[in-house]
Amino acid sequence: MSGRAAFRVHRKRSVAAGHAGLIKPESRVQARTDNGLRSLLTAIPDAAKNASERKWPAVHVWRRTVHGCGGTSMADQILVPFHGEGSGTGGLAWGQKGIWQTIVLSGRSKTMGGLVRVPVGLTVADVAATLHFVMSRHQALRTRLRFAEDGAVRQEVAAEGEAALEVVDVGDGDADAAADEVRERYQSTNFDYTDEWPVRMAAVRRDGVVTHVVAVYLHLYIDAGGLNALIADLAARDRETGEAAGPVTAMQPLEQARRQATPAAQRQCDASLRHLERVLRSVAPQRLPEPIDPGEPEYRMIGFRSPATLLAARVIAARHGVDTSPVLLGLFAIALARMTRISPVVVTLAVNNRFRPRFRDSVSPVAQISPCVIDVADVTVDEAITRAWRAAMGAYKYAYYDPTQRKALVERMTEERGVKVDLSCFFNDRRENRASPTGPLPTEQEIRRAVALGEHRWVTDDEPTAQSLYLDVNDAVDAVDFTMSANVRSLPPQDMEALVQGIEDVAVEAALAPATPTGIGPVPVSA
């Protein structure tokens, strides 16, 4: 970026601190986003180095005292100006509509982001320069909602404005605790959808030196693929000037919404809804057994790090000529069917949609969900994995639709069948690299030895999904790492542990004895 931008210190009182000093164990929110944030921040020091040489304007510094974090800290709020190309008002794009439905249903803002400890030498000016860059560059990050009297929700993109950067000074106090308190506050406090920009950012300093950066984004304007696109855009900047590598060519939300209103997009939507209707008419209503305890849903999360699953998945993927993602999907379907005795297995996939024209590099939410039906009855484990791959390809194709029309279809089908079909069993492969490593394939002995290395853990879930079952596949070194949340009324903790362990068991079985039957017979559809 150029050196023209000036930053000023805001005198307005910022959001009150809360949950001071809480450092939680591993959580869903942190696990999903801190790695991405770390990658984002590695792009700051070189590309923004000129910003740290900027002469700051003389200002009156307003400060507030923040109690907690193991002591007392002071906070300034710097207003960072931005100015970008493109502005206007329009409807929500399809990816945004789906997230907004979730926000309305839960009553809570959905966020992405986290905190990261930064390298020595990073300055507040560097962080401010990055905030200026991303706000100026990407329309989604300078967007707010507008609500019409008839209830319609629209988005408004601003050409310019000021974004707040909070600077928290802890003196010689606990910077780790202070940063975690800021993260907790940013993630637990609902956004003001009409007046607040969808980016909350803070720099935490100890003895005047920046130690942590916290960045939390409103999920309505960015998803995991959008965060990766933002990271890549920052990393591509000129290392001397900080200027962008080129103009933004990806489709941004206002243009998405306009194109999704065309007849061509509606035809795609219609095809996706026909796929969904076929699923809703043909499958069993339930995904899990009837609740043992009919009380209010109670959700827990388990994690499982499995080196053996990774080794086995490499062997299976090589045999099928695919990457490891459909392999893991198939293994999950077999393990789930063996536990529930329900087949076909219906798994809802989170599809990033980045393969669609001009979506790959879009800093916006374009992911949508799509049901994937996998019949694992009366076949071998190897054939079940082939079926999972084919079913996943269809689900990817039909993950592009208007969520408002989808909601109406689900309601109509519930009325026709007299029962709601549960589509809340999710599989979400969030790994950046799903390809198998090159080189010799693992041997049988290596796979069997790795079984002893598996590790289970119970995980604090900051934002329960309220889904009957949700399996995430996470980036890990030399292993497949799963986190799975479930309603323990239907899937007690011992069954949750057995299910994630069952995925590894099926993986070893499919790698070493692919002709083994799944052991699942045909199950009649009721209702």
C-alpha positions in Angstrom: 0.0 0.0 0.0 1.0 3.6 -0.4 2.0 5.9 2.4 -0.9 8.3 2.0 -3.3 6.8 4.6 -3.3 8.5 8.0 -4.7 7.0 11.1 -6.3 8.7 14.1 -7.2 7.7 17.6 -10.9 7.4 18.3 -12.2 8.9 21.5 -15.4 6.9 21.6 -15.8 4.2 24.2 -15.5 0.8 22.6 -17.3 -2.4 23.5 -16.9 -3.3 27.2 -14.6 -6.2 28.0 -16.0 -9.5 29.2 -15.0 -13.0 30.3 -11.6 -11.6 31.4 -8.8 -14.0 31.7 -10.5 -17.0 30.3 -8.1 -19.3 28.4 -10.2 -22.2 27.1 -8.9 -25.6 26.0 -9.0 -26.4 22.3 -12.3 -25.1 20.8 -14.1 -25.4 17.5 -13.8 -21.7 16.6 -10.1 -21.5 17.4 -9.2 -24.8 15.7 -11.0 -23.8 12.5 -9.5 -20.4 12.1 -6.2 -19.7 13.9 -4.1 -21.5 11.3 -5.6 -19.3 8.6 -5.1 -16.2 10.7 -1.5 -17.1 11.3 -1.0 -17.4 7.5 -2.7 -14.1 7.0 -0.4 -12.3 9.4 2.8 -13.7 8.0 2.1 -11.5 5.0 2.1 -8.3 7.1 5.8 -7.7 8.0 7.4 -7.6 4.6 4.5 -6.2 2.5 3.7 -3.5 5.0 7.1 -2.6 6.1 6.9 0.9 4.7 3.9 1.5 7.0 6.0 1.1 10.1 8.1 4.1 8.9 5.1 6.4 8.6 5.0 9.5 10.8 1.9 9.3 12.9 -0.2 12.4 13.2 -0.4 14.3 16.6 -3.6 13.2 18.3 -5.2 13.3 21.6 -5.1 9.7 22.8 -8.3 8.6 24.6 -7.8 5.6 26.8 -10.0 3.3 28.7 -9.1 1.0 31.6 -9.8 -2.7 31.1 -9.8 -4.8 34.3 -9.1 -8.5 34.1 -6.5 -10.4 32.0 -4.5 -11.0 35.2 -4.1 -7.3 35.8 -5.1 -3.9 34.4 -4.7 -2.9 30.7 -5.4 0.2 28.7 -7.0 0.3 25.3 -7.0 2.9 22.4 -9.1 2.7 19.4 -7.5 3.9 16.2 -9.8 4.7 13.3 -8.2 3.5 10.0 -9.6 5.2 6.8 -10.3 3.2 3.7 -11.4 3.9 0.2 -12.2 1.2 -2.4 -13.7 0.6 -5.8 -17.4 -0.2 -6.1 -20.4 0.7 -3.9 -24.1 0.3 -4.0 -27.1 -1.6 -2.6 -28.6 -4.9 -3.6 -30.0 -8.2 -2.3 -28.1 -10.9 -0.5 -26.2 -13.4 -2.6 -27.1 -17.1 -2.1 -24.1 -17.9 0.1 -25.0 -15.0 2.3 -28.7 -15.9 2.5 -27.9 -19.3 3.9 -25.7 -17.9 6.6 -28.2 -15.2 7.4 -30.9 -17.8 7.9 -28.6 -19.5 10.5 -27.9 -16.2 12.3 -31.6 -15.4 12.5 -32.5 -18.9 13.7 -29.8 -19.0 16.4 -30.0 -15.3 17.4 -26.2 -15.2 17.4 -23.6 -13.7 15.0 -21.5 -16.4 13.3 -17.8 -15.5 13.1 -14.5 -16.6 11.7 -11.1 -15.7 12.9 -9.1 -15.9 16.1 -5.8 -14.8 17.6 -2.2 -15.4 16.8 1.1 -14.5 18.5 3.0 -12.4 16.0 6.7 -12.2 15.2 8.9 -9.7 17.0 9.1 -6.4 15.1 5.5 -6.2 14.0 4.1 -2.7 14.8 0.7 -1.2 15.3 1.2 0.7 12.0 1.8 -2.6 10.2 -1.5 -4.0 11.5 -3.3 -0.8 10.7 -1.9 -0.9 7.2 -3.2 -4.4 6.7 -6.6 -3.4 7.9 -6.6 -0.4 5.5 -5.6 -2.7 2.7 -8.3 -5.4 3.2 -11.1 -2.9 3.8 -10.2 -0.9 0.7 -9.6 -3.9 -1.5 -12.7 -6.2 -0.8 -16.2 -5.0 -1.1 -17.6 -7.7 1.3 -15.6 -6.2 4.2 -17.1 -2.8 3.8 -20.7 -4.0 3.7 -23.6 -3.5 6.1 -27.2 -4.6 6.1 -30.3 -2.6 5.4 -33.7 -3.7 6.5 -36.8 -2.6 4.6 -40.2 -2.1 6.2 -41.5 -5.2 4.3 -38.9 -7.3 6.0 -36.6 -7.6 3.0 -32.8 -7.7 3.8 -30.4 -5.9 1.6 -26.7 -5.2 1.7 -25.0 -1.8 1.2 -21.4 -1.5 0.1 -19.6 1.7 1.0 -16.9 3.3 -1.1 -15.2 4.8 1.9 -15.2 5.0 5.7 -13.2 4.3 8.8 -12.6 0.9 10.5 -11.6 0.6 14.1 -8.4 -1.0 15.2 -8.2 -1.6 19.0 -4.8 -1.3 20.6 -4.7 -3.1 24.0 -1.7 -2.3 26.3 -1.1 -4.7 29.1 2.0 -3.0 30.5 4.0 -5.9 32.0 0.9 -8.0 32.4 -0.3 -11.3 30.8 -0.5 -10.6 27.1 -1.7 -14.2 26.4 -4.7 -13.8 28.7 -5.5 -10.3 27.4 -5.5 -11.5 23.8 -7.7 -14.4 24.6 -10.1 -12.0 26.4 -10.3 -9.8 23.3 -10.9 -12.9 21.1 -13.6 -14.1 23.5 -15.3 -10.7 23.5 -15.2 -10.3 19.7 -16.7 -13.7 19.1 -19.3 -13.7 21.9 -20.7 -10.2 21.2 -23.2 -10.0 18.4 -22.3 -7.6 15.6 -24.5 -4.6 14.9 -25.5 -5.5 11.3 -26.5 -2.1 10.2 -23.8 0.1 11.8 -20.7 -2.0 12.3 -18.2 -3.1 9.7 -17.8 -6.9 9.6 -14.2 -6.9 10.7 -13.0 -6.6 14.3 -9.3 -6.3 14.8 -7.0 -5.6 17.7 -3.3 -5.5 18.4 -2.2 -6.5 21.9 1.0 -4.9 23.3 3.2 -5.8 26.3 5.7 -3.2 27.4 5.0 -1.3 24.2 5.7 -4.3 21.9 3.0 -6.0 19.8 2.7 -9.6 20.9 -0.7 -10.7 19.5 -3.2 -9.8 16.8 -6.9 -10.7 17.1 -9.0 -10.6 13.9 -12.6 -11.7 13.8 -14.8 -11.5 10.7 -18.6 -11.7 10.5 -19.3 -15.0 8.6 -22.0 -13.3 6.6 -19.3 -11.7 4.5 -16.6 -14.4 4.4 -16.2 -18.1 4.6 -13.2 -20.4 4.9 -12.5 -20.2 1.1 -12.9 -16.5 1.3 -10.4 -16.3 4.1 -7.9 -18.3 2.1 -8.4 -15.9 -0.8 -7.8 -13.0 1.5 -4.5 -14.6 2.7 -3.4 -15.2 -0.9 -4.2 -11.6 -1.8 -2.1 -10.3 1.0 0.8 -12.6 0.3 0.8 -11.5 -3.4 1.3 -7.8 -2.6 4.5 -6.1 -3.8 7.0 -6.5 -1.0 8.5 -3.0 -1.5 5.4 -0.9 -1.9 2.6 -3.1 -0.4 0.5 -2.5 -3.5 -1.9 -5.2 -4.7 -0.7 -7.6 -7.4 -3.5 -6.5 -9.7 -7.2 -5.5 -9.8 -9.8 -7.7 -8.2 -11.3 -9.9 -10.8 -13.2 -12.3 -8.6 -17.0 -11.9 -8.4 -18.0 -9.9 -5.3 -21.3 -10.2 -3.5 -23.3 -7.5 -5.2 -22.5 -8.9 -8.6 -23.2 -12.4 -7.4 -26.7 -11.3 -6.3 -27.3 -9.7 -9.6 -26.3 -12.8 -11.6 -28.2 -15.1 -9.4 -31.4 -13.2 -10.3 -30.9 -14.1 -14.0 -32.8 -17.0 -15.8 -29.6 -19.0 -16.2 -29.0 -19.0 -12.5 -32.6 -19.9 -11.8 -32.3 -22.9 -14.0 -29.3 -24.1 -12.0 -31.3 -23.4 -8.8 -34.2 -25.4 -10.2 -32.0 -28.4 -10.9 -30.5 -28.3 -7.4 -34.0 -28.2 -5.9 -35.1 -31.1 -8.0 -32.1 -33.1 -6.6 -33.1 -32.1 -3.1 -36.7 -33.1 -3.6 -35.7 -36.6 -4.9 -33.7 -37.0 -1.7 -36.5 -35.8 0.6 -39.0 -38.2 -1.1 -36.8 -41.3 -1.0 -34.8 -41.6 2.2 -35.6 -42.5 5.8 -36.5 -39.5 7.9 -34.0 -40.1 10.7 -30.2 -40.1 10.6 -29.6 -41.4 14.1 -31.6 -43.7 16.4 -34.5 -42.3 18.4 -33.2 -40.3 21.4 -32.6 -42.5 24.5 -33.5 -39.5 26.6 -36.2 -37.2 25.1 -35.0 -34.1 26.9 -33.5 -31.0 25.4 -30.6 -31.6 22.9 -27.2 -31.7 24.6 -24.2 -31.4 22.3 -20.6 -32.7 23.0 -17.6 -32.8 20.8 -14.9 -35.4 20.5 -11.6 -35.3 18.6 -9.6 -38.1 17.2 -6.1 -37.9 15.7 -5.5 -41.1 13.6 -2.2 -41.7 11.8 -3.5 -45.1 10.7 -6.5 -43.5 8.9 -4.2 -41.3 6.9 -1.9 -44.2 5.8 -4.9 -46.4 4.9 -6.6 -43.6 3.1 -3.5 -43.1 0.9 -3.6 -46.8 -0.1 -7.3 -46.6 -0.9 -7.1 -43.3 -2.8 -4.2 -44.7 -4.9 -6.4 -47.7 -5.8 -9.3 -45.6 -6.8 -7.3 -42.8 -8.5 -8.9 -40.1 -6.3 -7.8 -37.8 -3.5 -8.4 -38.7 0.1 -11.6 -36.7 0.6 -14.2 -39.0 -1.0 -12.3 -41.9 0.7 -12.9 -40.4 4.1 -16.5 -39.7 3.2 -17.0 -43.3 2.3 -15.3 -44.6 5.4 -17.5 -42.3 7.5 -20.7 -43.6 5.7 -19.8 -47.2 6.4 -18.9 -46.6 10.0 -22.1 -44.6 10.6 -24.3 -47.2 8.9 -22.7 -50.0 10.9 -23.6 -48.1 14.1 -27.1 -46.9 13.2 -28.2 -49.7 10.8 -29.7 -46.9 8.6 -28.9 -47.1 4.9 -28.7 -45.3 2.5 -26.6 -42.9 4.6 -27.6 -39.3 4.0 -24.7 -36.9 4.6 -24.9 -33.2 4.0 -21.7 -31.8 2.5 -20.4 -28.3 2.9 -19.4 -27.5 -0.7 -17.0 -24.5 -1.2 -18.3 -23.8 -4.8 -14.9 -22.3 -5.6 -14.8 -24.3 -8.8 -17.5 -22.0 -10.3 -16.5 -19.2 -12.6 -14.9 -16.2 -10.8 -15.6 -17.7 -7.4 -12.1 -19.1 -6.7 -10.6 -15.9 -5.4 -13.7 -14.2 -4.1 -13.4 -12.8 -0.6 -17.0 -13.6 0.2 -19.1 -16.6 1.4 -20.0 -18.8 -1.6 -20.1 -22.2 0.1 -23.5 -23.9 0.3 -24.7 -27.3 1.6 -26.0 -30.2 -0.4 -27.3 -33.7 0.5 -25.2 -36.7 -0.5 -26.9 -40.1 -0.5 -24.6 -43.1 -0.2 -26.1 -46.6 -0.4 -23.6 -48.9 1.5 -25.9 -52.0 1.8 -25.0 -55.3 0.3 -21.6 -54.2 -1.2 -18.0 -54.5 -0.3 -16.2 -51.7 1.5 -14.3 -50.9 -1.7 -17.5 -50.5 -3.7 -19.0 -48.3 -1.0 -16.1 -45.9 -1.3 -16.7 -45.8 -5.1 -20.4 -45.0 -4.4 -19.3 -42.2 -2.0 -17.2 -40.6 -4.7 -20.0 -40.7 -7.3 -22.6 -39.4 -4.8 -20.2 -36.5 -3.7 -19.8 -35.4 -7.4 -23.6 -35.1 -7.6 -23.8 -33.2 -4.4 -21.1 -30.7 -5.6 -23.0 -30.1 -8.8 -26.3 -29.3 -7.0 -24.9 -27.1 -4.2 -26.0 -23.8 -5.9 -29.4 -22.5 -5.2 -31.5 -19.8 -3.5 -31.8 -20.8 0.2 -35.2 -19.1 0.4 -36.6 -21.4 -2.2 -34.8 -24.4 -0.6 -36.5 -23.6 2.8 -39.9 -23.4 1.1 -39.3 -26.8 -0.5 -38.3 -28.5 2.7 -41.4 -27.1 4.4 -43.6 -28.4 1.6 -42.1 -31.8 1.7 -42.4 -32.0 5.5 -46.1 -31.3 5.1 -46.5 -33.9 2.3 -44.7 -36.7 4.1 -46.0 -35.8 7.6 -42.5 -35.9 9.0 -39.4 -33.8 8.6 -36.5 -35.5 7.0 -33.4 -34.9 9.1 -30.6 -33.5 6.9 -28.4 -32.5 9.9 -25.7 -35.1 9.5 -22.7 -33.2 8.2 -19.3 -34.1 6.7 -17.0 -31.2 6.3 -13.4 -31.7 4.9 -11.7 -28.5 5.8 -8.1 -29.5 4.9 -6.2 -27.3 2.5 -4.3 -30.2 1.0 -6.4 -33.4 0.3 -4.0 -35.0 -2.2 -2.0 -38.0 -1.2 1.8 -37.5 -0.8 3.9 -38.9 -3.6 6.3 -41.8 -3.0 5.9 -45.4 -1.9 2.6 -46.4 -0.4 2.4 -47.5 3.2 2.9 -51.2 3.9 0.5 -53.4 5.8 2.9 -53.4 8.8 3.1 -49.6 8.8 -0.7 -49.3 8.8 -1.2 -51.8 11.6 1.6 -50.3 13.8 0.0 -46.8 13.4 -3.3 -48.1 14.9 -1.7 -47.9 18.4 -0.9 -44.2 17.9 -4.5 -43.0 17.7 -5.5 -40.4 20.3 -9.0 -39.4 21.4 -9.8 -36.2 23.2 -12.9 -34.3 24.4 -13.1 -30.8 23.0 -14.7 -27.6 24.3 -17.3 -26.5 21.8 -17.6 -22.7 21.9 -20.4 -22.6 19.3 -22.4 -25.9 19.3 -23.7 -26.6 15.8 -27.2 -27.7 16.9 -26.9 -30.5 14.2 -27.6 -34.1 15.0 -24.0 -35.0 13.9 -21.2 -32.9 12.5 -17.9 -34.3 11.4 -15.0 -32.0 10.6 -11.8 -33.2 8.9 -8.9 -30.9 10.0 -5.4 -30.2 8.8 -2.9 -32.3 10.7 0.7 -33.5 10.3 1.1 -37.2 9.6 -2.5 -38.0 10.6 -6.1 -37.5 9.9 -7.6 -35.3 12.6 -11.4 -35.5 13.2 -13.6 -33.4 15.4 -17.2 -34.6 15.7 -20.1 -33.1 17.6 -23.4 -34.8 18.2 -26.5 -34.7 20.3 -25.7 -37.1 23.2 -29.4 -37.8 23.6 -29.2 -39.8 20.4 -25.5 -40.6 20.3 -24.1 -41.1 23.9 -20.5 -40.2 24.5 -19.4 -43.9 24.4 -21.1 -44.2 21.0 -19.4 -41.0 19.8 -16.0 -42.5 20.7 -16.9 -45.8 19.0 -18.0 -44.0 15.8 -14.8 -42.0 15.3 -12.8 -45.2 16.2 -15.0 -47.1 13.7 -13.8 -44.8 10.9 -10.3 -45.9 11.5 -11.3 -49.5 11.8 -13.1 -49.3 8.4 -10.1 -47.5 6.9 -7.7 -50.3 7.9 -10.2 -52.9 6.6 -10.7 -51.2 3.3 -7.0 -50.7 2.7 -5.9 -54.2 3.5 -9.1 -56.3 2.7 -11.1 -54.3 0.2 -13.4 -57.2 -0.7 -14.8 -57.3 2.9 -18.6 -56.8 2.9 -19.9 -53.7 4.6 -22.2 -55.9 6.7 -25.2 -53.6 6.1 -28.4 -55.1 4.7 -31.1 -53.1 2.9 -33.2 -51.0 5.2 -36.9 -50.2 4.3 -37.9 -46.5 4.2 -40.6 -45.6 6.6 -42.9 -42.6 6.5 
